């Protein structure tokens, strides 16, 4: 089984990437460039915030949430910076050399992990805040922090199975005070009554988590997965035979409520997940979650409250690494050397822009569209698709988002 984790995790604007650096000039700008909007981009040494007009490096780190950039410095301190200025907001000493794994949406809590990232039988997790360590827990097995609960009292984790050589995992809840792992809750209102998923019915994820977005208003994390046909959701395990006679589902969106601790999987139409996995991508626009499989030429719109596919779209298939970005009234799909533009209200494909080279990520502000290229970022007029500026960024891995 393919156990690659997601390339990108948006959690309240959080971007997860490997590596950690300190703010420093690292890229060359075009002569005479004027200051522009701030962009989060991935580089060979991690995540960086750059000025889109001059390529000046404002800050570097590992996790980005809102306008806070979090990393671990050379002294082992957890450093939280203002992403718009690079100024250190807090710096917390943590014992041992540990990897940053998760951060709360307001950067008030961080989770670090120790242990072999390829497989381990024991995991140490440290949760820290501005005043220092709050919890240090050693758990049996291979446990990977994923996201904090809204209350900050629990940590959603990936429980890798089998721990030495994992080929699947399940999402579980770590009670930080008790130091104990438990199952998620079953979804449902029931006047606030929370019921755990029964033993034997916990969903084991056998696919590949591609990308994720976090909805801070609904306090839900939407993760796009591709998987093999033998995968079974909690509802399938609780109700054997429920899927009899239905086609195999090759991709789905795992919805995790970080407030109430339940998860619901939204199956995507049969064509999703049958093409190259790099063509799968996800983005949110208000009450809609958009998902695309560019290699198969299909898109789907999920209602963020109903948790159901409300509309399906088709377009000419395009191969390459895909990325979605949502504007106020347009949805942009960057893949290959093209950007496909969809109207948010009608869902119609309204324009296609041609790029000089294959896209490396896309981000949208109220004024501009930014598309990554090899060693450069293009600024594009959203009304016409015309390139209005280019800034050189050596080693650009991808454009992630605009920093407001």
N, C-alpha and C positions, 0 to 999 in steps of 0.2 A: 504493500500500500504506500501511496505517496503521502508523506507526512509534512510537506512544506507548509509553513504558516503563511499568513497574509503578508503581502508586500507593504500594506499601508493600513493603519488603524486610525480612523478619525474618532476621537472620543471627546466630545465637547470641543472639537477643534484639535484634538490630540493627534500628532503624527508620530508613529513609532519607527525608528530607524536605528541601525547599528552604528556604534562609534560615538566618540565624544571629543569635542575640540573646544578651545577657547576662542573668543572673538579675535580675528586677525585679518588683515588684508590678504586675500588669496586669489583674486581673479582680476583680470585686466578689463577695463571698461574702454569703450570707444572714446577717442579724443573729443572733448567738448560735451560729453554726456551730462544731462541735467538730472538732478535727483528725481526719483519717481516713487512709486508705491513699493512697499516691502513685500518680498516673496519668500516663502519657505521652499527650499530646494534641497534635493538629496545630492550629495557629493561623495567622492570615494572615501572621505574620512568621516562621514556622518551627515547630520542635518545642519543646515545653515540658513540664516535669514540674510537676504541680500537686498540692496537697493536696486530696483528694476531699471533705473536709469543709468547708474554709474557702476553697478556691480560691486559697490563697497560692501564688505562683509560686516554686518552689524553684530551678529552673535552666532555661536555654534553650540551644539549639544546633541541630545539623543531623543528626548520627548518634548513635544510642543503641545501646549493646551491653552487655548485662547491666546493671550499675549504673554504667556510665560513659557520660557524655554528651560528645560531641566537636563542636567548632565552630571557626571561624576568627574571631578578634577584629578590632577595627578597626585594629590595628597589623599585621595579617597573620600573627599567631602562631596555631599550631594549639594549641588549649586543650582539655585533657581534664579534665572535672569529675566529682566524685562526684555521681551523679544524686540521691542521697538527701539530700544536704546543700548542694549547689551549690559546695562547696569545690574549688578548683583542685588537681588532682593533678599535672599536668605542663603546661608551656607551652613550645612549641618554635618558634623563629623559622625561617621559610622564605622564601627569596628570591622576590620577585615576588608579584603578586596572583593567587592560584590558588584554584580551587574544590575543596572537599572532595568526594571521590567514593566512597571505600571505606575500611573500617576492619576490622582484625583483631578476632576475637571477644573478645580480652582487652584491646583498645585499645592494644596495644604497637606497632602499625604503622598508619600511615594512608597513603592514596594521594590525591594531589591532581592536578588536571589543568588545563591551560591550552589555550585555543583556542576558536573559535566553537562554541557548543553546538548550532547548527543545521546545521553542515556545515563541514568543514575538510580540507585536504590534508596537514596536519602536526599532530602532537600532542606536547606536552611533558607528561610524567608525572613527578611527584616522589614518592618514598616516604620518609617520615620516621618517626622514633621519638623517645623521650624525650631523646636526646642531640643531635638535629638531623637534617639530611638524610642519608639513606643512599644513595639513588640518584636521579639526575636524567637522564632519558632522553628524547630527541626521536626520534619514530618517524614514518615516512611514513604518511599516511592519517588517518582519523578513528577513533581508538581510545579506548574508554571503560572505565575500571577498574570491575570488578564485585565481585570478592571475592579475598581472599588465600588461597593454598594453606595447608595445615596447617603446613607447614615454614616458611612465611614467605619462602621463596626465590623464589616465583613469584607472579604476579598473573593471575587470570582476567579477561579483558577482552572487550568487545564490539567486534568489528572491523566497522565500519559500511560498507555497500556500496550504491552507489558513494559515496566519501567526501564529495564536494561536495554531493550531494543524495540521501542514503541512503533506500532503500526496503526494505532487508533487512539482516541482520547475521549473523555467525557468532561463536560463543564460541571463543576461542583462549587460549593460555597464553603469558604474557610471562615469559621467563627474566630475572630482574632483574640477575643478575651478567653475563650475556652480552648483555643488551639486545636479545634476539631473540624474535620471535613464532613460535609453532609450533602445530600442530594438537593437539587433545585425543588422549588414548589411547583405544584400543578397550577396551571393558569386558571383564573376564575375570580370573581368578585367576592361572593359569599360573605358579605359584611366584614371583610377584612380577615376572614379565617384563612389560614395558610396550611395547606396539606402537602407533605413531601411526596415526590414521585416514589411509588412503591419500589421495593427491592426487586431487581430483575427487570425493571422497566426503564432504567436510566439509558438515555440515548448515547451510543458510542459513535463518535464522528470518525468515519473512515475515509473522508475525502480531503480536499485541499481548501483551506480557508483563504480565499483570494483577496478580498478587501472588506473593509468595514466602515460604517459611518455611525456617529452617535447623535441622537436627537435629545438635546438637553431639556426641552420642554416636556416631552413624554418620558424622559429618562429611560430610553431604550437604545440598545446597541444592535444594529442591523449588520450581520455578517454574511457575505455571499460565499457559498460553498459549491464546489463541484464534487461529485462522489460516484462511487460505483453502484450498480443496480441493486446490490444486496444490502444497501444501507436501510435501516429501519428507524423511523422517528419514535418518540415516546408514544404517540397515539397509536402507531402500528403495533407496538409491543403490548399496549394495554388492550387493544381490540384486534386480535388475530383475524386475518381474512379481510380486513377493511379495505385493503388495496387489491383484492382479487379482481382480475379482469381489467385492471387499469395499466396503462403503459408505464414503462420504467421512467423514473424521474432522475435526471442526471445532474440537476443543480437545484439549490434551494436557498432561501434567505433565513438564517437562524436569527430570531428576534429574542433578545435577552432584556428583561426588565430589571435594571439595577436597583430599582426602588422596591419591587415586590418579590424579586428572586425567582421568577418563572421564565420559561422559554417556550416559544412557539416557532415552528418551522413552516415557512410558506413555500410550497413546491412551485417551481417554475415550469413553464410549458416544455414539452418533451424535447424540443430542439436545443434548449439551453444545456451547455456543458458537454455537448457532443463534438465540439470543435476544439482547437488549441486553447488551453486554459488561459493563456496570456490575453485572449480576446474578451475575457469576462471582466466586468467592471460595474461599480455601483455608485450612486450619488443620491442625495436627498434634496428635494425642493418643497418646502412647506409641508403639507400633509401627504406628499407623494414621495415614494422611494422608487427611483428609476434603476433598472438593471438592464445591461446589454451584453449580448454575446456577438461581438463584431464579426468573428469568423463565420458565424452562421447567419448573420444579417437579421437578427431578431432583437427586440427590446420589449420589456414589460414594465408596467406601471403598477406598483403596489400601494394600496391605501395604508398609511401608517397607523391608523386606528383600527380599521376593519381587518388588517393583516390578511388581505386577499388580493390576488391579481385582478385589477380592474380593467386593464386594457393591454392588448398586444399590438406591436408594431413590427413591420418588416422593412428592410432596406437592402441595398446591394451589399453582399458580404465583403468585408475588407480584412485582410490578414495583418497581424502585428500586435504589439502591446497596446491595449486599449485603456482609456481613462475618460471618465465622465466628469463634467463640471456643470453645476446649475447656476444660471443667472436669474434675474427677476422674472423674465418672460421667455427665456430661451434655455434649452438644454444642449450642451455641446459635447460631442463624442469625438475625441481625438484618437485616431488609429491609423497606422501606416503613414502615408504622406498626405492625409486628409483630415479635415475637421467637418463632421456632419452636424448640422444645426437643426434642432427640432423646436417647434412652437410649443410652449408649455400648455397653452389652453386647448389647442386643437390636436396636439400630438403629431402634427404634420411635419414631414421632412421639408424644410423651407430653403435650405442652402447647403452647398458643399464648397469648402475652401481647400485649395491645393497648397501644400507646404513644400518647401525646398527639399526636406529630408523627413525621415520617419519621426513622428512625434515622440517626445519624452515627457509625458504628463501635460496637464492643462489646468489653468486656474482662471477664475473670472472675478472681476470687481464690478462696481457700478459703472465704470468708464471703459475698461479695457478687458481684452482676453489675452492671456499669456500662454504661449505654447513652447515647450522645451524642444530643442534641437541638439544635435551633437555640438557640444562646446558653446552653446548660445541659447538665449531666450528671445523669442519673437513677441513683440507687442502688436496686437491686432485690433483694428476698429470693429466693434461688434456689429455695427450697422451694415458695413460693406465687405468685411473680410479682408480689407487691405492691410498690409503690414505697415505700421507707422513707426516702428523702431526696433532695433536689434541691440542686444548687449551680450558681450562675450562672457561666458562662464566656463572656464576650463574644467573638463571632467564631469560635466553635468549629467547626473543620473536621471533626474526628473524634476518637473515643476509640481509642487504639492498644493499650495494654496496661497492666497493673498492674506497678509497680516493687516487687520483693520486697526 
